Amino acid sequence: MDCTLTFLNTVLTITTDEKSDVLMGKVIHFFSTHFSTDFGKKDGSALATIKVSRTKEPKQFFQTEERVDNLYIRKSASDFFSIFVEKRTTGTIEYFYSKEADVSLIYHKELKNIEVYCSLEPNQREEMILIELIRDLVLKNEELHGSIVVHAASAEKNGEVILITGPKGAGKSTVLLELVRDHGYNFFSGDKTFLWVKDNCLMAKGWPDYPHLGLGTISKYPELVTKLSLEDEVRKNQATIWSTRHKMPVPPEILADFVTFSSPEIIAQLKKIIMPSVQKEIALRMLETPTSIEMLQKNIEIVKNHWNNYLDMSDRNVYDQSLKEVLTCLKGIPTVDLFGNGKIKAELLC
């Protein structure tokens, strides 16, 4: 199988053997909510060609006498999302091996390709490694092109976006789902939103991720409770249902059946910012407020884990200039603080 994935300034070519077609089909499906996909196409100008195959002994491609480094290519509070590997380097070639998934990665920077060797026995961890490989390449490349990534949910309608940002547990996902389910918005992004300035306007692009929803948010939608088989959890945790300790990953395929996503080609203009503080005890109210640049700056994300050297991240000039432009434009975006819990009135979104 051949496929080209495109996201903003990043083009990746994927090639697989027949034994790995199903695996990459799942990975491509994960990204397809926000990436353009073109099957049967290779792009010679791609940032990287990722070649995926299954082999009897993946580690046989990992023979080198160089020093071994043990590291995380992704470190998360959840073991499910954490990926630990061994690393060796020979010249400009970097070798990575995940014992848990029995997967080898070989980064050929000069050849602009990355080889992935999976075992003959499929497992869920190999899917996570491939997703992280692609995420890492795209996030770094978009940084180099001046994209500012904000830890924020976002909803889109008619080419305009509402950004929902705040600290952990503030209620970002709660507000996002209400906009989508009750006000005709599309699900633009559940975790990260890309921002940049074009023609003095703030532009936005969503990002695929494993959505994390709190039990309180889920409990508002009986259909979602049933899909996730959480009836017992909702019933026995009423007293603490809005606690952040009840937050959990939701399979992307279940979310896709529950919400309508924006088209993967959509680039939208930022219209409004909502900063929620969702509490069960008090009635809902929304107040206009000056845009909190300090809060938004706290939620800006940059890639800090440079576990591979495929891209040179040393030149920050484009990013730094873009950040100044984004922060300047953010000052002119209408912003509201949302307190309490209840139904958002349509007129408050205008």
C-alpha positions in Angstrom: 0.0 0.0 0.0 1.2 3.5 -0.8 -0.3 6.6 0.8 0.5 10.3 1.1 -0.5 12.2 4.2 -0.6 16.0 4.2 -1.0 18.3 7.1 -0.4 22.1 6.6 3.3 22.3 5.6 4.1 18.6 6.1 3.9 15.8 3.5 4.7 12.2 4.4 4.7 9.2 2.1 3.8 5.8 3.6 4.7 2.5 2.0 3.8 -0.9 3.4 4.1 -4.6 2.6 1.0 -6.8 2.5 1.6 -8.1 6.0 1.5 -4.5 7.5 -1.4 -3.1 5.4 -3.9 -3.7 8.2 -1.7 -2.0 10.8 -1.1 1.1 8.7 -4.7 1.2 7.7 -5.6 1.8 11.4 -2.8 4.4 11.8 -3.9 6.3 8.7 -7.5 6.1 9.8 -6.5 7.7 13.1 -4.9 10.7 11.3 -7.6 11.0 8.6 -9.8 13.2 10.7 -7.3 16.0 10.3 -4.9 14.9 7.6 -5.5 14.7 3.8 -4.9 11.2 2.6 -4.1 10.2 -1.0 -3.9 6.4 -1.5 -1.8 5.0 -4.3 0.4 8.1 -4.4 4.0 8.7 -3.5 5.5 12.2 -3.2 9.2 12.5 -4.0 9.3 15.9 -2.1 7.9 14.4 1.1 9.5 15.3 4.4 10.1 11.5 4.9 9.1 8.2 3.3 8.0 5.8 6.1 8.5 2.2 5.0 6.7 -0.3 7.1 7.0 -4.1 7.0 6.6 -7.2 9.1 9.5 -9.5 9.6 10.3 -12.6 11.7 12.9 -11.0 13.9 12.7 -7.2 13.8 15.7 -6.8 16.1 18.0 -8.3 13.5 18.0 -4.9 11.9 19.3 -3.4 15.1 22.9 -4.8 15.2 25.5 -2.2 16.0 28.3 -1.9 18.5 27.5 1.6 19.4 26.5 2.7 23.0 22.9 2.0 24.0 20.7 4.8 25.3 17.5 4.0 27.1 14.8 6.6 26.7 11.2 7.4 26.2 10.0 8.6 22.8 6.8 9.5 24.6 6.4 9.9 28.4 2.9 10.2 29.8 1.1 10.0 33.1 -0.6 7.0 31.6 1.4 3.8 31.0 -0.8 3.2 27.9 0.7 6.2 26.1 4.3 5.9 27.4 6.8 4.4 24.9 10.2 3.2 26.0 13.0 2.3 23.6 16.7 1.5 23.2 18.7 3.8 21.0 21.9 3.3 19.1 23.5 5.7 16.6 25.9 5.0 13.8 27.0 8.1 11.9 23.8 9.9 10.8 21.7 6.7 11.1 19.6 6.3 14.3 18.3 2.9 15.5 15.5 2.5 18.0 14.1 -0.7 19.4 10.9 -1.2 21.5 11.2 -4.5 23.4 7.6 -4.2 24.5 6.2 -3.9 21.0 9.0 -5.8 19.3 9.4 -3.0 16.8 12.6 -1.5 15.2 12.9 2.0 13.8 15.8 3.1 11.6 16.0 6.8 10.8 18.0 7.5 7.6 18.2 11.3 7.7 20.4 11.6 4.5 18.1 9.3 2.5 14.9 11.0 3.9 13.4 7.7 4.9 12.4 5.9 8.0 12.2 2.1 8.1 9.8 0.4 10.5 10.1 -3.4 11.2 7.2 -4.9 13.1 7.0 -8.5 14.4 4.8 -11.1 12.8 2.6 -11.0 15.8 0.4 -7.8 15.8 0.0 -5.9 19.0 -1.5 -2.6 20.1 1.8 -1.1 21.1 3.1 -1.1 17.5 0.2 1.1 16.5 1.0 3.6 19.2 4.7 3.7 18.1 3.7 4.5 14.5 1.3 7.2 15.6 4.0 8.8 17.8 6.5 8.6 14.9 4.2 10.6 12.7 3.1 13.0 15.4 6.7 13.7 16.2 7.7 14.5 12.6 4.7 16.7 12.0 4.8 18.7 15.3 8.5 19.4 14.8 8.1 20.4 11.1 5.2 22.7 11.8 7.1 24.4 14.6 9.9 25.1 12.1 7.2 26.6 9.8 5.9 28.9 12.6 2.8 27.1 13.9 2.0 27.9 17.5 0.4 24.9 19.2 -2.0 25.7 22.1 -3.2 23.1 24.6 -6.8 23.9 23.8 -10.0 22.3 22.5 -11.8 24.0 19.6 -15.0 23.9 17.7 -15.6 25.0 14.1 -18.7 26.3 12.2 -18.8 28.0 8.7 -15.0 28.4 8.7 -14.8 30.1 12.1 -13.4 28.6 15.3 -14.1 29.0 19.0 -11.0 28.2 21.1 -11.6 26.6 24.5 -8.6 26.9 26.8 -7.8 26.7 30.5 -6.1 24.6 33.1 -6.7 20.9 33.5 -10.2 20.0 34.7 -11.6 23.5 33.8 -14.2 21.9 31.5 -12.8 22.3 28.0 -14.2 19.0 26.7 -17.5 19.7 28.4 -17.9 22.9 26.6 -16.6 21.5 23.3 -19.1 18.6 23.3 -22.0 21.0 24.0 -21.0 23.3 21.1 -20.9 20.2 18.8 -24.0 18.4 20.1 -26.3 21.4 20.7 -25.1 24.3 18.6 -24.2 22.8 15.2 -20.5 23.1 15.5 -18.0 20.6 14.2 -15.4 18.9 16.4 -12.2 20.7 15.4 -9.8 19.6 18.0 -10.0 18.0 21.5 -6.5 18.7 22.8 -4.2 20.8 20.5 -5.0 23.7 18.2 -2.5 25.2 15.8 -2.4 29.0 15.4 -0.7 31.3 13.0 -1.2 34.8 11.5 -2.2 35.3 7.8 -3.2 38.6 6.4 -3.6 40.0 9.9 -6.1 37.2 10.8 -5.5 34.4 13.3 -5.9 31.1 11.5 -6.4 27.8 13.2 -6.1 24.1 12.4 -7.1 21.1 14.6 -5.1 18.0 15.5 -5.9 14.3 16.0 -5.4 12.7 19.4 -6.8 10.2 21.8 -9.5 12.3 23.5 -9.6 12.3 27.3 -13.1 13.0 28.8 -14.1 13.2 32.4 -16.8 11.0 33.8 -19.0 14.1 34.5 -18.8 15.2 30.9 -19.6 11.7 29.7 -22.5 11.4 32.1 -24.3 14.3 30.3 -24.8 12.0 27.3 -26.5 8.7 28.0 -25.7 7.5 24.5 -22.0 8.0 25.2 -22.3 6.3 28.6 -23.8 3.3 26.9 -21.2 3.2 24.1 -18.4 3.1 26.8 -20.3 0.7 29.1 -19.9 3.2 32.0 -23.4 2.9 33.6 -22.0 1.4 36.8 -19.2 3.9 37.1 -21.5 6.9 36.7 -23.9 5.5 39.3 -21.4 4.8 42.0 -19.3 8.0 41.5 -22.0 10.7 41.7 -20.4 12.4 44.6 -17.1 13.0 42.8 -18.2 12.7 39.2 -16.6 16.0 38.2 -13.2 15.2 39.7 -10.3 15.1 37.3 -9.3 11.7 38.7 -12.2 10.2 36.6 -10.8 11.4 33.3 -10.2 8.6 30.8 -9.1 8.1 27.2 -12.0 7.5 24.8 -11.3 5.3 21.7 -11.2 7.6 18.6 -13.6 5.3 16.7 -16.3 5.8 19.5 -15.9 9.5 19.4 -16.2 9.5 15.6 -19.6 7.9 16.0 -20.7 10.5 18.5 -19.6 13.8 17.0 -19.2 15.4 13.5 -15.7 16.3 12.6 -14.7 19.3 10.5 -13.4 18.4 7.1 -9.7 17.5 7.3 -9.0 20.2 4.7 -10.5 23.0 6.8 -8.4 25.9 7.9 -10.5 28.3 9.9 -10.3 31.8 11.4 -10.3 32.2 15.1 -13.5 34.0 16.2 -13.8 33.7 20.0 -12.1 32.3 23.0 -14.0 30.6 25.9 -12.2 30.1 29.2 -14.4 27.8 31.2 -14.6 27.0 34.9 -17.3 24.3 34.9 -18.8 23.6 38.3 -21.8 21.5 39.0 -23.1 23.5 41.9 -23.8 26.9 40.3 -25.9 28.1 37.4 -24.2 28.9 34.1 -23.0 32.4 33.4 -20.7 33.9 30.7 -18.8 37.2 31.2 -16.8 39.1 28.6 -13.2 39.5 29.8 -9.9 40.8 28.4 -8.0 38.1 26.7 -5.7 36.5 29.2 -2.4 36.4 27.2 -0.7 35.0 30.3 -3.1 32.0 30.4 -2.7 31.4 26.7 1.1 31.5 27.0 1.0 28.9 29.8 -0.9 26.6 27.4 1.5 27.0 24.5 3.2 23.7 23.8 6.6 23.2 22.1 8.3 19.9 21.4 10.8 19.3 24.2 11.5 15.6 23.7 14.1 15.5 20.9 14.5 11.7 20.9 15.6 11.7 17.3 17.6 14.1 15.2 15.8 13.7 11.9 15.0 17.4 11.8 17.3 20.2 12.9 15.3 22.2 15.5 18.1 24.7 16.3 16.8 27.6 14.2 14.0 29.3 16.1 13.7 32.5 14.1 10.6 31.7 12.2 8.8 30.3 15.3 9.8 33.3 17.5 8.5 35.8 14.9 5.3 33.8 14.5 4.8 33.7 18.2 5.0 37.5 18.5 2.4 37.9 15.7 0.0 35.4 17.3 0.2 37.0 20.7 -0.4 40.4 19.2 -3.5 39.2 17.3 -4.9 37.3 20.3 -5.3 40.6 22.1 -8.1 41.5 19.7 -10.1 38.2 19.9 -13.3 38.4 22.0 -13.0 36.3 25.1 -15.5 35.1 27.7 -15.2 33.5 31.0 -17.7 30.7 31.5 -18.7 29.8 35.1 -20.9 27.0 36.3 -22.7 24.2 34.5 -25.7 24.3 32.3 -26.9 24.9 28.8 -25.0 27.6 26.8 -27.4 29.9 25.1 -26.9 30.4 21.4 -26.8 34.3 21.7 -23.8 34.0 24.0 -21.8 32.5 21.1 -22.4 35.4 18.7 
